[in-house]
Amino acid sequence: MRRGLRSSALRSGALVLALVLAWGAALAAPHARAAGSVATDAAERPASDGTIERDASLGPVQVVLRVSPASPVLGDVVRLELEVHAEPEVEVLMPEFGEALGRFEIVDFAPASRLEPDGRSVSTQVYRLQPARSGTQSIPPLRVEFVDRRPGRPPAPEGEDAYEILTERIALEIEPILPADAPLVLEPPHPDLGPRRGPGGSPWGWMLGGLVALAVAAPFARRAWLAARARRRRQSAYEVARQALDALLARGRPTEATMDAFYVDLSLVVRRYLEDRFGLRSPELTTQEFLSVMGRSPDLARSHQQLLRDFLEQADLVKFAGLRPGAEAVDESIASAERFLEDTRDLARMDDARGPSEAGEGARA
């Protein structure tokens, strides 16, 4: 009988223990589901410092895309950083300069690469972008390619040249400068204040003094204008640019080590000619700023604008994106510079023979 009571007590204790464990598991399940939900949301939420970060990986390559600020205002500069980590003996092909970013104005571009102590490579591209309008804008997916040159690994998928990783599309809400609840009320114009009366008495005295000063200064001004016109006749903007270009070409075609310096000097010849010939402050502007100013200039024909656009973008790829063009591409860049100088040569001579106001009218014609 004791054995029967003991076995009955054991069965009752086991049943109570099972009920307690089931009740504890039921209480813990909602907390576990809530914790998993928070972790998933945190991976998709912008970082606490106002930076949106997205990761993508394929095999030996990991891609990190960062965009800041997360909520820009129209006029802010948006920083986009593309960072690619690769295992040793993996060749990474970064996106071309400005690829898929046509909706934004590129203010600056800085590529870089480094090698970690463990042999991994890190390649980065940093853009400074400026949105053209407010509202919902998006940064399209950026394509990173790589070739796996590790022993025993296929270098690329069958039938392809390289593996491909696409980053995630990032949507940005560009806030307008004025808040949505700003009052848009037009105030009535102020009444006419009438002519301003100065403390000097009658204006006739000032007018007479101005005429006398003008009569005295006129001979000196005319002499200076004639001297400047004579200098322009002796050496036009075209001749200055032609001499600089001939001196550059006399040094021979560039090697891989001198490619950057050659394109800097070649684009500087064209930019200085634009400033001397058309009054465009090209050497002081970035390529994107100059192209924007050039598009509004009435002095350059559309064919010349397109020629300059292609020439300057090719030079930027060499100077900033590390492009190493072949001999044929170098010859095309030189030919583009020479063609632009020759196409505008007659205009430059006509401007030297005429006054400044006539030159502006002739260029627009």
C-alpha positions in Angstrom: 0.0 0.0 0.0 2.9 2.3 0.8 4.4 1.6 -2.6 1.0 2.5 -4.2 0.8 5.8 -2.3 4.4 6.7 -3.2 3.9 6.0 -6.9 0.7 8.1 -6.9 2.5 11.0 -5.2 5.3 10.8 -7.8 2.8 10.9 -10.7 1.0 13.9 -9.1 4.3 15.8 -8.6 5.4 15.2 -12.2 2.0 16.5 -13.4 2.3 19.6 -11.4 5.9 20.2 -12.6 4.8 19.8 -16.2 1.9 22.3 -15.7 4.4 24.9 -14.2 6.8 24.5 -17.1 4.1 24.9 -19.7 2.8 28.0 -18.0 6.3 29.6 -17.9 6.8 28.8 -21.6 3.5 30.5 -22.4 4.5 33.6 -20.6 8.0 33.8 -22.2 6.8 33.3 -25.8 5.2 36.8 -26.2 8.4 38.4 -24.9 10.6 36.4 -27.3 8.4 37.4 -30.2 8.5 41.0 -29.2 12.3 40.9 -28.9 12.7 39.4 -32.4 10.4 42.0 -33.8 12.5 44.9 -32.3 15.7 43.4 -33.7 14.3 43.2 -37.2 13.0 46.8 -37.1 16.4 48.1 -35.8 18.2 46.7 -38.8 15.9 48.7 -41.1 15.8 51.9 -39.1 18.3 54.8 -39.7 21.2 54.9 -37.3 21.0 57.2 -34.3 23.4 59.7 -35.9 21.0 60.4 -38.8 22.7 58.0 -41.2 20.9 55.4 -43.3 23.0 52.3 -43.7 22.3 49.2 -45.9 24.4 46.0 -46.2 24.6 43.5 -49.0 27.0 40.6 -49.5 27.7 37.8 -51.9 30.4 35.2 -51.3 33.7 36.9 -50.5 32.4 40.5 -50.9 30.4 42.7 -48.6 29.0 46.0 -49.6 28.0 48.8 -47.2 26.0 51.8 -48.4 25.6 54.9 -46.1 23.6 58.0 -46.7 23.4 61.1 -44.5 21.5 63.0 -43.4 18.4 60.7 -43.3 16.0 63.7 -43.5 17.7 66.4 -45.6 16.2 69.9 -46.3 16.3 71.3 -49.8 19.7 72.9 -50.2 21.5 70.4 -47.9 24.4 68.4 -49.3 23.7 64.6 -49.0 26.8 62.4 -48.3 26.7 59.0 -50.0 29.4 56.5 -49.1 29.9 53.2 -50.8 32.3 50.8 -49.0 33.2 47.4 -50.4 35.2 44.7 -48.4 36.7 41.8 -50.3 38.7 38.7 -49.4 42.3 38.4 -50.7 42.7 37.6 -54.4 39.2 39.0 -55.2 39.2 41.8 -57.8 36.5 44.4 -57.2 35.0 46.6 -60.0 33.5 49.7 -58.5 30.6 51.6 -60.2 31.5 54.1 -62.9 31.6 57.8 -61.9 28.1 59.2 -61.5 26.4 55.9 -62.5 22.6 56.0 -61.6 22.9 59.4 -59.9 21.7 61.6 -62.7 18.8 63.0 -60.6 21.3 64.6 -58.2 23.9 67.2 -58.8 27.3 65.9 -58.0 29.1 68.5 -55.9 32.2 66.3 -55.1 33.6 62.8 -55.6 36.4 61.1 -53.8 37.4 57.4 -54.5 39.9 55.6 -52.3 41.2 52.1 -51.6 43.3 50.4 -49.0 44.7 47.0 -48.0 44.0 45.6 -44.5 46.8 43.7 -42.5 44.9 40.4 -43.1 45.0 40.9 -46.9 41.4 42.0 -47.3 40.8 45.0 -49.6 38.6 48.0 -48.8 37.4 50.2 -51.7 35.3 53.3 -51.1 33.5 56.0 -53.2 32.2 59.1 -51.4 29.8 61.4 -53.2 28.5 64.8 -52.1 25.1 65.2 -53.8 22.6 68.0 -53.9 18.9 67.3 -54.7 17.3 69.5 -57.3 13.8 69.6 -55.8 11.9 68.7 -52.6 9.6 65.7 -52.2 10.4 62.0 -52.4 13.7 61.3 -54.1 15.5 58.0 -54.3 19.0 56.8 -54.7 18.8 53.9 -57.2 20.6 50.6 -56.7 24.4 50.8 -57.3 26.1 47.9 -59.0 29.3 46.4 -57.7 31.1 43.7 -59.7 33.9 41.4 -58.7 36.0 38.6 -60.1 37.0 35.7 -57.8 40.6 34.8 -58.6 41.1 32.5 -55.6 42.4 29.0 -56.4 39.7 26.5 -57.1 36.9 29.0 -57.3 35.0 30.0 -60.5 36.0 33.6 -61.3 32.5 34.5 -62.5 29.1 32.8 -63.1 28.9 30.7 -66.2 28.5 32.9 -69.3 29.2 36.1 -67.4 32.3 38.3 -67.0 31.9 38.9 -63.2 29.7 38.5 -60.2 27.3 41.3 -59.5 25.9 42.8 -56.3 23.1 45.5 -56.3 22.6 47.7 -53.3 19.1 48.5 -52.0 17.2 51.5 -53.3 17.1 54.2 -50.7 14.2 56.6 -50.5 14.8 60.2 -49.2 12.1 62.6 -48.2 13.6 66.1 -49.1 11.9 68.7 -46.9 11.1 72.1 -48.5 12.8 75.2 -47.1 9.5 76.6 -46.0 7.5 74.5 -43.5 4.2 73.1 -44.6 2.3 75.4 -42.2 4.1 78.6 -43.2 1.6 81.4 -44.0 1.7 82.4 -47.6 0.3 85.9 -47.4 1.2 88.7 -49.8 1.5 92.1 -48.1 0.4 95.2 -50.1 3.2 97.2 -51.6 4.6 100.2 -49.8 3.5 103.6 -51.1 5.9 105.7 -53.3 8.5 107.4 -51.2 9.2 110.0 -53.8 12.7 111.3 -54.8 15.4 111.2 -52.1 16.6 114.5 -50.9 20.2 114.6 -49.9 21.8 117.1 -47.5 24.0 118.6 -50.2 21.4 121.0 -51.5 20.7 121.4 -55.2 21.5 118.4 -57.5 22.7 120.7 -60.3 26.0 121.2 -58.6 26.7 117.5 -58.3 25.8 117.0 -62.0 28.1 119.8 -63.1 31.0 118.4 -61.0 30.4 114.9 -62.5 30.6 116.3 -66.0 33.8 118.1 -65.2 35.4 114.9 -63.8 34.2 112.9 -66.8 35.8 115.4 -69.2 39.1 115.3 -67.3 39.2 111.4 -67.1 38.0 110.8 -70.7 41.4 111.2 -72.5 43.1 108.8 -70.0 40.3 106.2 -70.3 40.5 106.3 -74.1 44.3 105.9 -74.0 44.0 102.9 -71.7 41.2 101.4 -73.9 43.4 101.8 -77.0 46.4 100.2 -75.4 44.3 97.2 -74.2 42.8 96.8 -77.7 46.3 96.9 -79.2 47.5 94.2 -76.8 44.4 92.0 -77.7 45.3 92.4 -81.4 48.9 91.3 -80.7 47.9 88.3 -78.7 44.4 87.0 -78.8 42.9 84.4 -76.4 43.2 81.8 -79.1 46.9 82.4 -79.6 47.6 82.1 -75.8 45.7 78.8 -75.7 47.3 77.5 -78.9 50.8 78.2 -77.5 50.0 76.5 -74.2 48.6 73.5 -76.0 51.6 73.2 -78.3 53.9 73.4 -75.4 52.0 70.6 -73.6 52.0 68.4 -76.7 55.7 69.0 -77.2 56.4 67.0 -74.0 55.1 63.9 -75.8 52.2 61.6 -75.1 51.5 60.9 -71.4 52.6 57.7 -69.7 50.5 55.9 -67.0 52.5 57.7 -64.3 52.0 61.2 -65.9 48.4 60.7 -67.1 46.8 62.7 -64.2 49.1 65.7 -64.6 48.6 65.6 -68.4 44.8 65.8 -68.2 45.0 68.5 -65.5 47.2 70.7 -67.8 45.0 69.9 -70.9 41.7 70.8 -69.2 43.4 73.9 -67.7 44.3 75.1 -71.2 40.6 74.8 -72.3 39.3 76.4 -69.0 41.6 79.4 -69.3 40.6 79.9 -72.9 36.9 79.9 -71.9 37.6 82.5 -69.2 39.7 84.8 -71.6 37.4 84.3 -74.6 33.9 84.1 -73.2 34.3 85.6 -69.7 33.3 82.3 -68.0 35.2 81.8 -64.7 35.9 78.2 -65.5 39.1 77.6 -63.6 37.4 78.6 -60.3 34.4 76.3 -60.7 33.9 72.5 -60.4 33.0 70.7 -63.6 29.3 70.4 -62.6 29.1 74.1 -61.6 30.7 75.1 -64.9 28.4 72.9 -67.0 25.4 74.5 -65.2 26.7 78.0 -66.0 27.6 77.0 -69.6 24.1 75.8 -70.2 22.8 79.3 -69.5 25.4 81.1 -71.6 24.1 82.5 -74.9 27.7 82.7 -76.3 28.3 79.0 -76.9 26.5 76.9 -79.5 24.9 73.7 -78.4 27.4 71.6 -80.4 30.3 73.4 -78.6 28.5 72.8 -75.2 28.2 69.1 -75.9 31.8 68.9 -77.0 33.0 70.6 -73.8 30.7 68.5 -71.7 32.2 65.2 -73.1 35.8 66.6 -72.9 35.6 67.8 -69.3 33.7 64.6 -68.0 36.5 62.5 -69.6 39.1 64.6 -67.9 37.3 64.3 -64.5 37.3 60.5 -64.9 41.0 60.5 -65.3 41.7 63.0 -62.5 39.3 61.8 -59.8 38.1 58.3 -60.7 41.5 56.8 -61.6 40.6 56.0 -65.2 43.6 55.2 -67.4 42.6 55.8 -71.0 44.4 54.2 -73.9 46.3 56.0 -76.6 43.2 56.3 -78.8 41.2 57.9 -76.0 44.1 60.3 -75.3 44.2 61.3 -79.0 40.4 61.9 -78.9 40.7 64.2 -75.9 43.5 66.2 -77.6 41.5 66.4 -80.8 38.4 67.7 -78.9 40.5 70.5 -77.3 42.0 71.4 -80.7 38.6 71.3 -82.4 37.1 73.6 -79.9 39.9 76.1 -80.2 39.8 76.0 -84.0 35.9 76.3 -84.2 35.9 79.4 -82.1 39.2 80.9 -83.6 37.4 83.2 -86.1 35.0 84.4 -83.4 38.0 85.3 -81.2 39.6 87.3 -84.1 36.4 89.1 -84.8 36.1 90.1 -81.1 39.6 91.5 -81.1 38.8 93.7 -84.0 35.6 95.0 -82.5 34.6 96.6 -79.2 33.5 94.6 -76.1 29.8 95.3 -76.6 29.9 94.4 -80.3 31.8 91.2 -79.5 29.0 90.0 -77.2 26.4 90.7 -79.8 28.4 88.8 -82.5 28.9 85.7 -80.3 25.2 85.5 -79.6 24.4 85.8 -83.3 
